[in-house]
Amino acid sequence: MKILLVVHTFFPHWRAGTEVYTLNLARGLRERGHEVQLVCYEPREDAPARLQAVDEDYEGFPIHRIFFNKNHPDKLLHEYFNPQVEAHLVDFFARLRPDVVHVVHTMHLSAASLTAAQRLGLPVVCTAMDFWYVCPTFRLLRQDNSICPGPINFLQCILCRAQRMRGWKRRLVAALAPSDFAARILMRAIRVLVVVPGLRSLPILRKLRYVTERPQRLREILSRVEVLIVPSQNTYNIFVQNGVRAQRLLLLGFGLALPPEIHIHKKPSKTLRLGYIGTLDHAKGVHVLLEAFQHLANQEALALTVYGDSRHYPDYYRRLQELAGADRRIKFAGTFPNEQIGRVLSEIDLLVIPSLWHENSPLVLHSAFATKTPVLVSNIGSLADAVQHGENGLVFEMGNSEDLARQIEQVLADCTLLEKLRQGIPPVKTMDQNVQELLEIYAALATHAGVTEPKMEATSLAKWLRAVSSSSSAFETRLSLFEQATLNSASRFHAARFDDWLELCRCGFSYESPRLMNLRLVWRWTRLPDQNLAVFVHFLNKQGKISFQADHLLRDVLGHGEAHAQELVAYSVPVRVPEQVLAGSYGVRLGVWVPSEQRFLVPTRVRGWRRDAWQGIRVGRIRVR
């Protein structure tokens, strides 16, 4: 069979649990004689606004890497459905024509990876590696780090996602968020307002609409997936409680790729060696473990080794270092290749997983069981499903460092407890067994692939997909009601004509962050251009030299719909300030270049701005912080 695996990110630059599982799955499928190809998103600082892709190779597997700039005016929509990604993948899937598409993770590429396969009638298997289908933060944690049941109240979702919201707006949402009644009233008001012409393109209404529609649209897309795999009973329950359905919702645990030598015998030690292996961020609860160590200050026969990358969350890592202080019993050991997991666990007597969120069958837990390493875990989610207290591990109250310290003291006091726990650890499903289970699913679906009909017809989902695909582009091309109302008065003060047929009506900037902004432009033309035009936007330092640019092609805007003479076209271009650019004030120069004729369009009439010697106009200044 030809099997296509879709994952959010992949080796060599990304190597967390999902990437490790996907690579091991690909290896297992190839060993059985199947053709495997992968598709993934590749985060890049210099990613262009328009989607691009490159084909590479990793361990002999063809990798189709997709990259694009995620700072889009419709990014709240693109987070869960990106029309650019869907259009690209429909073309790519049609050329590749796999027997089965297995979407291991949809984050970054969005659910467009599912709808692209569904449009072509390809069988789709989907794995829920976390809670992304229910929660855009994928962890079901609120902004105050409390456990969230799901998107019942969209105001809570706004608080989590609008990290840059400040001042009265955030205070207002925070005041209304505890009230489910207020959320329901606002949601009904939004649904009424977004159908009113002129109002529907207001940026604030569009953003609210995207947030409120996310749960419903993902449920609709998942309902058309042939098999949705969830790895734990806890995850199954959360999905069902949040209305997630599929043609077949299957509870199927992950398999583990075991190294050639399994280290089930521990290296002797006079101390109780605790270990943590994983991401160093707040939701993983490593600070709870270090706080527990402070309660055990008089226990010298105790050691802790923390494995994790300090670069991903530097502020949290500094907090951990402060908690550890000068305690010689605590060691930060960085990361290690996944192939060395057996050796690392052979030097750990008790693995601690102090998570503050549901988790979703973490692979490090399976690795510990495979090496007969007892675990001490929080009493939440899949951790509580997998560990029976006193039988194959120990459980403590989530977030309670004192209870965690008591469990550690219990192990110190009873020298036979660890061996008892080791004897209670059950066998671990291997990757070979997991691959065989998946192949049986693939085979059943691929048998009917030739007669499978595309699943996007006259349904409400199909209509929604067509609507957002036609209205969302690489740039924002609609004028809001506010812009329409203010444009005529604003153009009295600022306007510029190029060659007497192309008019710049507005140029403005809004800041997403200190080094990320949106350039908003509004144009009008008296006749349609018969060739592509390039708009150059230069940011000039005090010496008048170009520090960075935001050049783009007008065809990127015109290509998404028919334009007419005298029509206003508005769009936003994301501008990322390079790290090497110093803070300060920068002048902005704008002009139009005709690539086919190698000439500038000359500014013939300028009001409010001023002409520039470089065949452009100066449209003001920005401040880089």
C-alpha positions as CSV (number, residue, x, y, z in Angstrom):
1,M,0.0,0.0,0.0
2,K,1.0,3.6,-0.5
3,I,0.5,5.3,2.9
4,L,0.7,9.0,3.5
5,L,1.4,10.2,7.0
6,V,0.5,13.9,7.9
7,V,2.1,15.4,11.1
8,H,2.4,18.9,12.5
9,T,6.2,19.0,12.5
10,F,9.0,16.4,11.9
11,F,12.6,15.5,12.2
12,P,15.4,16.7,12.2
13,H,14.4,20.0,13.7
14,W,11.5,18.8,15.8
15,R,11.7,15.6,17.9
16,A,9.1,15.5,20.6
17,G,6.8,12.5,21.4
18,T,4.5,12.9,18.3
19,E,7.5,13.1,15.9
20,V,9.1,10.1,17.5
21,Y,5.9,8.1,17.3
22,T,5.4,9.1,13.6
23,L,9.0,8.2,12.7
24,N,8.7,4.8,14.3
25,L,5.4,4.1,12.6
26,A,6.9,5.0,9.3
27,R,9.8,2.7,9.9
28,G,7.5,-0.2,10.9
29,L,5.3,0.3,7.8
30,R,8.4,0.3,5.5
31,E,9.8,-2.8,7.1
32,R,6.6,-4.6,6.0
33,G,7.1,-3.5,2.4
34,H,4.7,-0.5,2.2
35,E,5.5,2.8,0.5
36,V,5.5,5.6,3.0
37,Q,5.6,9.4,2.5
38,L,5.2,12.2,5.0
39,V,3.7,15.7,4.9
40,C,4.5,18.2,7.6
41,Y,4.6,21.9,8.5
42,E,8.0,23.5,8.8
43,P,8.1,26.6,11.0
44,R,10.4,29.3,9.6
45,E,11.1,32.9,10.8
46,D,11.3,34.1,7.2
47,A,8.3,32.2,5.9
48,P,6.5,34.1,3.0
49,A,2.8,35.2,3.2
50,R,2.0,32.8,0.4
51,L,2.3,29.1,1.0
52,Q,5.4,27.3,-0.3
53,A,6.7,23.7,-0.1
54,V,9.9,21.8,-0.5
55,D,10.5,18.1,-1.0
56,E,13.3,16.6,1.1
57,D,14.4,13.2,2.4
58,Y,14.9,11.9,6.0
59,E,16.1,8.3,6.6
60,G,15.0,7.5,3.0
61,F,11.4,8.8,3.6
62,P,10.2,11.5,1.1
63,I,9.1,14.5,3.2
64,H,6.9,17.2,1.8
65,R,7.5,20.3,4.0
66,I,5.0,23.1,3.9
67,F,5.8,26.6,5.2
68,F,3.9,29.9,5.3
69,N,3.7,33.1,7.4
70,K,1.1,32.4,10.2
71,N,0.6,36.2,10.9
72,H,-2.5,36.4,8.7
73,P,-5.5,38.7,9.3
74,D,-7.6,35.5,9.5
75,K,-5.2,33.6,11.6
76,L,-7.9,32.7,14.1
77,L,-9.6,30.8,11.2
78,H,-6.5,29.5,9.7
79,E,-5.5,27.9,13.1
80,Y,-8.2,25.3,12.5
81,F,-8.9,25.6,8.8
82,N,-6.5,27.1,6.3
83,P,-7.9,27.4,2.8
84,Q,-4.3,27.8,1.3
85,V,-3.2,24.5,2.9
86,E,-6.4,22.8,1.6
87,A,-5.9,24.0,-2.0
88,H,-2.2,22.9,-1.9
89,L,-2.9,19.5,-0.4
90,V,-5.8,18.7,-2.7
91,D,-3.4,19.1,-5.6
92,F,-0.6,17.2,-3.8
93,F,-2.8,14.3,-2.8
94,A,-4.3,14.1,-6.3
95,R,-0.8,13.7,-7.8
96,L,0.4,11.2,-5.1
97,R,-2.9,9.3,-4.9
98,P,-2.2,7.3,-1.7
99,D,-4.3,4.3,-0.7
100,V,-4.7,5.8,2.9
101,V,-4.1,9.2,4.5
102,H,-3.2,8.9,8.2
103,V,-3.3,12.3,9.9
104,V,-1.2,11.9,13.0
105,H,-1.5,15.5,14.0
106,T,-3.3,18.4,12.3
107,M,-1.9,21.4,14.2
108,H,-0.3,24.1,12.0
109,L,-1.6,22.5,8.8
110,S,-5.1,22.7,10.4
111,A,-8.0,20.4,9.6
112,A,-7.5,21.3,5.9
113,S,-5.3,18.1,5.8
114,L,-8.5,16.2,6.6
115,T,-10.8,18.0,4.2
116,A,-8.3,17.8,1.3
117,A,-8.4,14.0,1.5
118,Q,-12.1,14.0,2.0
119,R,-12.6,16.1,-1.2
120,L,-10.8,13.5,-3.2
121,G,-12.6,10.6,-1.6
122,L,-9.4,9.2,0.0
123,P,-9.8,7.0,3.1
124,V,-8.7,9.0,6.3
125,V,-7.4,7.7,9.6
126,C,-6.9,10.3,12.3
127,T,-5.1,10.0,15.6
128,A,-5.8,12.3,18.5
129,M,-2.3,12.8,19.9
130,D,-3.7,15.5,22.3
131,F,-6.8,17.6,22.7
132,W,-6.3,20.0,19.7
133,Y,-9.7,19.0,18.2
134,V,-11.4,20.3,21.3
135,C,-9.0,23.0,22.4
136,P,-6.7,25.3,20.3
137,T,-4.1,25.3,23.0
138,F,-4.3,21.4,22.8
139,R,-4.0,21.0,26.6
140,L,-7.4,22.0,28.0
141,L,-5.8,24.5,30.3
142,R,-7.3,28.0,30.9
143,Q,-5.1,31.1,30.9
144,D,-4.8,30.9,34.7
145,N,-3.6,27.2,34.3
146,S,-6.8,25.7,35.7
147,I,-8.3,22.6,34.1
148,C,-10.8,23.4,31.3
149,P,-13.7,21.0,30.5
150,G,-13.9,22.2,26.9
151,P,-15.1,25.1,24.8
152,I,-18.5,25.5,26.6
153,N,-17.9,29.3,27.1
154,F,-16.3,31.0,24.2
155,L,-15.3,34.0,26.4
156,Q,-12.9,31.7,28.3
157,C,-11.4,30.7,24.9
158,I,-10.9,34.3,24.0
159,L,-9.0,34.9,27.3
160,C,-6.7,31.9,26.4
161,R,-6.1,32.9,22.8
162,A,-5.9,36.7,23.0
163,Q,-2.6,36.8,24.8
164,R,-1.9,40.3,23.6
165,M,-5.3,41.7,24.7
166,R,-4.7,44.4,27.3
167,G,-6.4,47.2,29.2
168,W,-10.2,47.6,29.3
169,K,-10.9,44.9,26.6
170,R,-9.3,42.2,28.6
171,R,-10.9,43.4,31.9
172,L,-14.3,43.4,30.2
173,V,-13.9,39.8,28.8
174,A,-12.5,38.6,32.1
175,A,-15.5,40.1,34.0
176,L,-18.0,38.4,31.6
177,A,-16.2,35.1,31.2
178,P,-17.4,33.5,34.4
179,S,-21.0,33.9,33.2
180,D,-22.2,31.2,30.8
181,F,-25.4,33.2,30.4
182,A,-23.5,36.3,29.1
183,A,-21.5,34.0,26.7
184,R,-24.7,32.6,25.2
185,I,-26.3,36.0,24.7
186,L,-23.1,37.4,23.1
187,M,-22.8,34.3,20.8
188,R,-26.4,34.8,19.6
189,A,-25.7,38.5,19.0
190,I,-22.5,37.7,17.0
191,R,-24.5,35.2,14.8
192,V,-27.0,37.9,14.0
193,L,-24.4,40.7,13.3
194,V,-22.1,38.6,11.0
195,V,-24.9,38.3,8.4
196,V,-25.4,42.0,8.2
197,P,-23.8,43.5,5.0
198,G,-21.0,45.9,6.0
199,L,-20.8,44.6,9.5
200,R,-19.6,41.1,8.7
201,S,-16.2,42.4,7.5
202,L,-15.5,44.3,10.7
203,P,-12.3,42.8,12.0
204,I,-13.6,42.3,15.6
205,L,-16.7,40.5,14.4
206,R,-14.7,38.3,12.0
207,K,-12.4,37.2,14.9
208,L,-15.3,36.5,17.3
209,R,-17.0,34.5,14.6
210,Y,-13.9,32.4,14.0
211,V,-13.5,31.6,17.7
212,T,-17.2,30.8,18.2
213,E,-17.4,28.5,15.1
214,R,-14.3,26.5,15.8
215,P,-15.9,23.7,17.9
216,Q,-18.8,23.2,15.5
217,R,-16.7,23.1,12.4
218,L,-14.2,20.7,13.7
219,R,-16.9,18.4,14.9
220,E,-18.5,18.4,11.4
221,I,-15.1,17.6,9.8
222,L,-14.3,14.8,12.2
223,S,-17.8,13.3,11.7
224,R,-16.7,12.5,8.1
225,V,-13.4,10.8,9.2
226,E,-13.5,7.0,8.7
227,V,-11.5,6.2,11.9
228,L,-10.6,8.5,14.7
229,I,-8.1,6.9,17.1
230,V,-7.9,7.9,20.8
231,P,-5.1,6.4,22.9
232,S,-6.7,6.4,26.4
233,Q,-10.1,6.1,28.1
234,N,-9.8,9.6,29.5
235,T,-9.3,11.1,26.1
236,Y,-12.2,9.1,24.7
237,N,-14.5,10.4,27.5
238,I,-13.4,14.1,26.9
239,F,-14.1,13.8,23.2
240,V,-17.5,12.3,23.7
241,Q,-18.4,14.9,26.3
242,N,-17.5,17.7,23.8
243,G,-19.6,16.2,21.1
244,V,-16.8,14.8,18.9
245,R,-18.0,11.9,16.7
246,A,-16.5,10.0,13.9
247,Q,-17.7,7.1,11.7
248,R,-15.7,5.0,14.1
249,L,-14.2,6.3,17.4
250,L,-11.6,3.7,18.3
251,L,-9.8,3.4,21.6
252,L,-6.3,2.1,20.6
253,G,-3.2,2.7,22.7
254,F,0.2,3.7,21.3
255,G,2.9,1.2,20.6
256,L,6.5,1.7,21.7
257,A,9.6,1.1,19.6
258,L,11.8,-0.8,22.0
259,P,15.6,-0.5,21.6
260,P,17.6,-3.7,20.8
261,E,18.7,-4.0,24.4
262,I,16.1,-3.4,27.1
263,H,17.7,-2.2,30.4
264,I,15.4,-3.8,33.0
265,H,18.2,-4.1,35.6
266,K,19.0,-0.9,37.5
267,K,22.6,0.1,38.1
268,P,23.3,-0.2,41.9
269,S,23.1,3.0,43.9
270,K,23.0,3.9,47.6
271,T,20.6,6.8,47.0
272,L,17.0,6.8,45.7
273,R,17.4,8.2,42.2
274,L,14.4,10.2,40.9
275,G,14.1,11.3,37.3
276,Y,12.0,13.6,35.2
277,I,12.0,13.3,31.3
278,G,10.1,15.8,29.2
279,T,9.3,19.3,28.2
280,L,10.2,22.0,30.8
281,D,7.1,24.1,30.9
282,H,4.5,25.0,33.5
283,A,1.9,22.5,32.4
284,K,4.4,19.6,33.0
285,G,4.6,20.5,36.7
286,V,8.3,20.2,37.2
287,H,8.2,23.1,39.7
288,V,5.9,20.9,41.9
289,L,8.6,18.2,42.0
290,L,11.2,20.8,43.0
291,E,9.0,22.2,45.7
292,A,8.5,18.7,47.0
293,F,12.3,18.4,47.3
294,Q,12.3,21.4,49.5
295,H,10.0,19.5,51.9
296,L,12.6,16.7,51.8
297,A,15.7,18.9,52.6
298,N,16.9,16.5,55.4
299,Q,16.9,13.5,53.1
300,E,20.5,13.0,51.9
301,A,19.9,9.6,50.3
302,L,18.0,11.2,47.5
303,A,18.9,12.5,44.0
304,L,16.9,14.0,41.1
305,T,18.0,14.3,37.5
306,V,15.8,16.5,35.2
307,Y,16.0,15.9,31.5
308,G,14.6,18.5,29.2
309,D,15.5,21.3,26.8
310,S,16.1,24.6,28.6
311,R,15.7,26.7,25.4
312,H,12.0,26.3,24.7
313,Y,10.7,28.1,27.8
314,P,13.6,30.0,29.2
315,D,11.6,32.0,31.8
316,Y,10.2,28.8,33.3
317,Y,13.7,27.2,33.2
318,R,15.0,30.1,35.2
319,R,12.2,29.6,37.7
320,L,13.3,25.9,38.1
321,Q,16.9,26.9,38.6
322,E,15.8,29.3,41.4
323,L,13.8,26.6,43.1
324,A,16.7,24.2,42.9
325,G,19.1,26.8,44.3
326,A,22.3,25.3,45.6
327,D,20.7,21.8,46.2
328,R,23.4,19.4,45.1
329,R,20.9,16.6,44.9
330,I,19.3,18.2,41.9
331,K,20.9,18.0,38.4
332,F,19.7,19.5,35.1
333,A,21.0,17.1,32.4
334,G,19.6,18.6,29.2
335,T,18.3,16.3,26.4
336,F,19.4,13.0,24.9
337,P,18.7,11.0,21.7
338,N,15.5,9.0,22.0
339,E,17.6,5.8,21.2
340,Q,19.3,6.3,24.6
341,I,16.0,6.2,26.6
342,G,16.8,2.7,27.9
343,R,20.2,3.7,29.2
344,V,18.8,6.8,30.9
345,L,16.0,4.9,32.6
346,S,18.5,2.3,33.9
347,E,19.9,5.0,36.1
348,I,16.5,6.1,37.5
349,D,14.8,4.2,40.3
350,L,11.5,6.2,40.2
351,L,10.3,8.3,37.3
352,V,8.1,11.3,38.3
353,I,5.5,12.7,35.9
354,P,4.0,15.6,37.9
355,S,1.7,17.0,35.1
356,L,-0.9,19.7,35.7
357,W,-3.0,18.7,32.6
358,H,-4.8,15.7,31.3
359,E,-1.8,14.3,29.3
360,N,-2.7,11.8,26.6
361,S,-0.8,8.6,27.1
362,P,2.7,10.1,27.1
363,L,5.3,7.8,25.5
364,V,7.8,8.4,28.4
365,L,5.3,6.5,30.7
366,H,5.3,3.5,28.3
367,S,9.1,3.7,28.1
368,A,9.3,3.5,31.9
369,F,7.0,0.5,32.0
370,A,9.1,-1.2,29.2
371,T,12.2,-0.9,31.4
372,K,10.4,-1.9,34.6
373,T,10.8,1.5,36.0
374,P,8.1,2.4,38.6
375,V,6.4,5.8,38.1
376,L,5.0,8.5,40.5
377,V,2.3,10.4,38.6
378,S,-0.4,13.1,39.1
379,N,-3.9,11.8,39.7
380,I,-5.3,13.2,36.4
381,G,-6.1,12.0,32.9
382,S,-4.4,9.1,31.2
383,L,-1.8,9.0,33.9
384,A,-4.5,8.0,36.4
385,D,-5.9,5.5,33.9
386,A,-2.5,3.8,33.5
387,V,-1.2,3.7,37.1
388,Q,-2.9,1.8,39.9
389,H,-1.6,3.2,43.2
390,G,0.6,0.7,45.1
391,E,0.5,-1.9,42.2
392,N,2.5,-0.6,39.3
393,G,3.3,2.9,40.5
394,L,2.3,5.6,42.9
395,V,-0.2,8.5,42.5
396,F,-0.3,11.9,44.2
397,E,-2.8,14.7,44.2
398,M,-2.1,16.9,41.2
399,G,-0.2,20.1,42.1
400,N,0.2,19.1,45.7
401,S,4.0,19.2,46.5
402,E,3.4,18.0,50.1
403,D,1.5,14.9,48.9
404,L,4.3,14.3,46.4
405,A,6.9,14.6,49.1
406,R,4.9,12.1,51.3
407,Q,4.9,9.5,48.4
408,I,8.7,9.9,48.0
409,E,9.1,9.4,51.8
410,Q,7.1,6.3,51.6
411,V,9.5,4.8,49.1
412,L,12.5,5.9,51.2
413,A,11.0,4.2,54.3
414,D,10.1,0.9,52.6
415,C,13.0,-0.7,50.8
416,T,10.8,-3.4,49.3
417,L,8.2,-1.1,47.7
418,L,10.1,-0.4,44.5
419,E,10.6,-4.1,43.8
420,K,6.9,-4.7,44.5
421,L,5.9,-2.0,42.0
422,R,8.3,-3.4,39.4
423,Q,6.6,-6.8,39.6
424,G,3.2,-5.1,39.1
425,I,4.2,-3.3,35.8
426,P,2.2,-4.9,32.9
427,P,3.7,-5.7,29.5
428,V,4.0,-2.8,27.0
429,K,2.5,-2.8,23.5
430,T,5.3,-2.8,21.0
431,M,5.5,-0.7,17.9
432,D,5.3,-3.9,15.8
433,Q,2.0,-4.7,17.4
434,N,0.7,-1.2,16.9
435,V,1.8,-1.2,13.2
436,Q,-0.1,-4.5,12.7
437,E,-3.3,-3.1,14.2
438,L,-3.1,0.0,12.0
439,L,-2.4,-2.1,8.9
440,E,-5.6,-4.0,9.5
441,I,-7.4,-0.7,9.6
442,Y,-5.7,0.6,6.5
443,A,-6.4,-2.6,4.6
444,A,-10.1,-2.5,5.4
445,L,-10.4,1.1,4.2
446,A,-8.1,0.8,1.2
447,T,-10.3,-2.1,-0.1
448,H,-13.1,0.3,-0.7
449,A,-10.9,3.3,-1.8
450,G,-11.8,2.9,-5.5
451,V,-15.5,3.3,-4.9
452,T,-15.4,5.9,-2.1
453,E,-17.2,9.1,-3.1
454,P,-16.0,12.5,-2.1
455,K,-17.7,13.6,1.1
456,M,-18.1,17.3,0.3
457,E,-21.4,17.8,-1.5
458,A,-24.4,20.1,-0.6
459,T,-23.9,19.8,3.2
460,S,-23.8,22.8,5.5
461,L,-20.1,22.0,6.0
462,A,-19.4,22.1,2.3
463,K,-21.1,25.5,2.0
464,W,-19.0,26.8,4.9
465,L,-15.8,25.5,3.4
466,R,-16.6,27.2,0.1
467,A,-17.4,30.4,1.8
468,V,-14.2,30.7,3.9
469,S,-12.1,29.5,1.0
470,S,-13.4,32.2,-1.3
471,S,-13.2,35.0,1.4
472,S,-9.8,34.2,2.9
473,S,-6.6,34.8,1.0
474,A,-3.0,35.5,1.6
475,F,-4.0,39.1,2.2
476,E,-7.2,40.7,3.6
477,T,-9.1,42.2,0.7
478,R,-12.3,43.5,2.2
479,L,-13.0,47.0,3.6
480,S,-14.7,47.1,7.0
481,L,-17.7,49.3,7.5
482,F,-15.5,51.7,9.5
483,E,-13.0,51.9,6.7
484,Q,-15.7,52.6,4.1
485,A,-17.1,55.4,6.4
486,T,-13.8,57.1,7.0
487,L,-12.0,56.6,3.7
488,N,-13.5,59.6,1.9
489,S,-12.6,62.0,4.7
490,A,-9.2,60.5,5.1
491,S,-8.3,60.7,1.4
492,R,-8.8,64.5,1.6
493,F,-5.6,64.6,3.7
494,H,-3.6,61.7,2.2
495,A,-3.6,60.3,-1.3
496,A,-1.1,59.6,-4.1
497,R,-1.6,58.8,-7.8
498,F,0.9,56.7,-9.8
499,D,0.8,57.2,-13.6
500,D,-2.6,58.8,-13.2
501,W,-4.5,55.5,-13.0
502,L,-3.4,53.8,-9.8
503,E,-4.3,55.6,-6.5
504,L,-3.1,54.9,-3.0
505,C,-5.9,55.9,-0.7
506,R,-4.6,54.7,2.7
507,C,-1.4,53.4,4.3
508,G,-1.3,52.5,8.0
509,F,0.3,50.2,10.5
510,S,-1.0,48.2,13.5
511,Y,1.2,46.3,15.9
512,E,0.8,42.6,16.7
513,S,3.9,42.7,18.9
514,P,6.9,44.9,19.3
515,R,8.5,43.3,16.2
516,L,5.5,42.1,14.3
517,M,3.1,44.5,12.5
518,N,0.5,44.6,9.8
519,L,0.8,47.1,6.9
520,R,-2.7,48.1,5.8
521,L,-3.1,49.5,2.2
522,V,-6.1,50.6,0.3
523,W,-5.8,51.1,-3.5
524,R,-8.1,52.3,-6.3
525,W,-7.5,52.1,-10.0
526,T,-9.2,53.9,-12.9
527,R,-8.2,51.1,-15.3
528,L,-7.2,47.5,-14.7
529,P,-3.5,46.8,-14.9
530,D,-2.5,44.5,-17.8
531,Q,0.6,43.2,-16.1
532,N,1.8,42.3,-12.6
533,L,2.9,45.1,-10.4
534,A,5.3,45.0,-7.5
535,V,4.7,47.3,-4.5
536,F,8.0,48.1,-2.7
537,V,7.9,49.2,0.9
538,H,11.3,50.3,2.4
539,F,12.0,51.0,6.0
540,L,14.8,53.5,6.2
541,N,17.2,54.3,9.1
542,K,18.4,57.8,10.0
543,Q,21.0,57.7,7.2
544,G,18.2,57.0,4.7
545,K,19.5,53.4,4.0
546,I,17.1,50.5,3.7
547,S,17.0,48.5,7.0
548,F,14.3,46.0,6.0
549,Q,11.5,45.7,3.4
550,A,7.9,44.5,2.9
551,D,7.7,44.2,-0.9
552,H,4.8,42.3,-2.4
553,L,3.0,41.7,-5.7
554,L,-0.4,43.2,-6.4
555,R,-1.3,40.1,-8.3
556,D,-1.3,38.2,-5.0
557,V,-4.4,40.3,-4.2
558,L,-6.1,40.4,-7.6
559,G,-5.7,36.6,-8.1
560,H,-8.4,35.9,-5.6
561,G,-11.3,37.5,-7.3
562,E,-12.3,39.7,-10.3
563,A,-11.4,43.3,-9.9
564,H,-13.1,46.2,-11.5
565,A,-12.1,49.7,-12.5
566,Q,-12.8,52.3,-9.7
567,E,-13.0,49.4,-7.2
568,L,-11.3,49.8,-3.8
569,V,-9.0,46.9,-2.9
570,A,-7.7,46.7,0.7
571,Y,-5.3,44.2,2.1
572,S,-2.9,43.7,5.0
573,V,0.7,42.5,4.7
574,P,2.4,41.0,7.7
575,V,5.8,42.7,8.5
576,R,8.3,41.0,10.8
577,V,11.1,43.2,11.9
578,P,14.4,41.2,11.7
579,E,16.2,40.6,15.0
580,Q,19.3,42.5,13.8
581,V,17.3,45.7,13.3
582,L,17.9,48.1,16.2
583,A,15.1,49.8,18.2
584,G,14.3,53.3,17.0
585,S,12.3,55.3,14.5
586,Y,12.3,54.3,10.8
587,G,10.9,56.2,7.8
588,V,8.7,54.4,5.4
589,R,9.0,54.7,1.6
590,L,6.5,53.2,-0.8
591,G,6.4,52.9,-4.6
592,V,5.3,50.8,-7.5
593,W,7.5,48.9,-9.9
594,V,6.6,47.2,-13.2
595,P,8.9,44.1,-13.5
596,S,8.0,43.4,-17.1
597,E,9.1,46.9,-18.2
598,Q,11.8,47.4,-15.6
599,R,10.4,50.8,-14.7
600,F,8.7,52.7,-11.8
601,L,5.2,54.0,-11.9
602,V,5.9,57.7,-11.3
603,P,3.9,59.4,-8.5
604,T,2.1,62.2,-10.4
605,R,-0.1,63.7,-7.7
606,V,0.6,63.5,-4.0
607,R,-1.4,64.9,-1.1
608,G,-0.5,64.8,2.6
609,W,2.6,62.6,1.9
610,R,5.7,63.7,0.0
611,R,7.6,62.5,-3.0
612,D,10.9,60.6,-2.6
613,A,13.9,60.9,-4.9
614,W,13.7,57.1,-5.4
615,Q,10.5,57.4,-7.5
616,G,8.3,56.7,-4.5
617,I,6.6,58.5,-1.7
618,R,7.3,58.9,2.0
619,V,4.2,57.8,4.0
620,G,5.4,58.5,7.5
621,R,7.5,56.8,10.2
622,I,7.2,53.7,12.4
623,R,8.8,52.9,15.8
624,V,10.6,49.6,16.4
625,R,10.8,48.6,20.0
